[in-house]
């Protein structure tokens, strides 16, 4: 079977275009719901330690912890069973550096926010902080996951 240089070049261009489309359509680097679930857990713990009577702790903390364990197990299953995962050689380390920075900023911002609410004399400052941080994470987590995926796709295209 003979193939002309033009046919070979066209076929190679089609392969590159298909690879580019697949990389761009790949699922996000991590499930965006997971950080939201963790912050919802933090908020719920803040709520049960701040508002209800103390006897609730014996019921609420084990129930919330079981919910977090289920979320972790689902996360592990989702990541393990992902149909398309990039090879470690093409994962952009700056994408994970961005994730780490985002994580550190969201965690580091929570304590000053709760302290500020306490200084303002707001009722239930930790719960309010948890609700605000959960909303921030819910808004930014999908954006972060897509940004990480785009960086990895660009690196894989090289």
N, C-alpha and C positions, 0 to 999 in steps of 0.2 A: 504494500500500500504506500503510495507516494502522496506526500502532502506538500503543497507549495508554501513558500515562506509567507505569502499573504494570508493563506488559510491558517497557518500556525499563529501568526500575529493576531488575527481576528479571534481565534479560539482562546488564546492567552488573555486577550483584552476582555472577552466574555467571562473568563474565570475570575479575573480581578474585579470586574464589575459585580459579579454574583457574590464574591467574598465581601466586598464593600457593603452591599445591601444587607447581607446576613449580619454583619457586625453592627451596622447601624440599627437594625431591627431587634437586636439581642435584648433580652430582659435586663433590668437594672442589676447593678453589681450586688445589691443586697435588698431583701424585702423591706420596703419603706414602712410597712406597718409595724415592724419589730421595735424600732426605737420609740414609736408612739405607745406601743404596749408597755414598754419598760417605764416610760414617764407616767403613763396612766397608773401603773402599779405604785410608783413613788407618790403620786398624788393621792391615791386611795389610802396608802399607809399614813400620809400626813393627815388626811381626814380622820381616820379612825383613832389616831393618837392625839388629835387636837380637839375634836368636837364631841363624840359620843362618850357615854360613861365608860369607866375603866373596865368593867366586866365584858364589854364588847371585844376587847383585845384578844381574849381567849378564843373567840369565834372568828373574828375578822382577819387576824393576822394569818392563821393557818389556811383559811379559805383564799385569801389574796395570794399567799405563797404558792398554793396549789395552782392557782391561775397563772402565776408567773412561770412555774415549772412547765405547765402545758404550753405556754407561749414559746418557751425555750425549745421544747421538744418539736413543736411545729416548725420553728425556725430552722432547726438542724435538719429536719426532714425535707423542708423546702429547698434548702441549699444543697443538700446531698442529692436530691432527685431532680435538680435543675437540668433541663434538657440541653442547655447551651451554657457552658462555663468556659471562660477564657483560660488558656494555659498560663501558668505562672510567669512564663517568659515574656508574655505580652501585657501583663497587668502593669499599669503605670504606677510606680511607687508614689508619685506626687498625688495621685488620686487618693491613696490610703493616707497620705500625710494630710490631705484636705479633710478627710473623714475624721482623723484623729483631732485635728484642730477644731473642727465643728463640735465634736463630742466634748472636748475640754472646755470650749467656750460655753456650751449649754449647761454643763455641770457647774462651772465656775460662776456663771451668772446667777445661779439659783440661790446661793447663800446670801449674797448682798441684796438680792431682791427681797428675800424673806426678812432680812434684818431691816431693810428700809420700810417694809410694810409694818414691822413691829414698831419702829420709831414713829411712824405716822399714827399709830394707835389703832390700826385696823383690826377688826375681829378676825381670827383665824388666818393669820398672815402666811403660815406655811401652806395651808390648803390653797389659798389664793395664788401663791407663788407656783404651786404645782399645776394648777389649772392654766396659768399663763404659759408656763414652760411647756406643758403638754401641747397647747395650741401652737406655740412657736415650732416645736419639733414636728407636729403634724403638717405644718405648712412647708417647712424647709427640708424635711427628710426626703420626700419624693424628688425635689429639685437636686439635692445632693446625690442621690442614687443615680439619676440620669446624667449629671455632670461627670460622675466617676465612670459611667459606662461610655460616654462620649470620649473621654480622655483615653480609655483603654482601646476603644475602636480606632481612634486616630493612631495610637501607637502600633496596633496590629496591622494597620494599612501600610505602614512603612516597610 
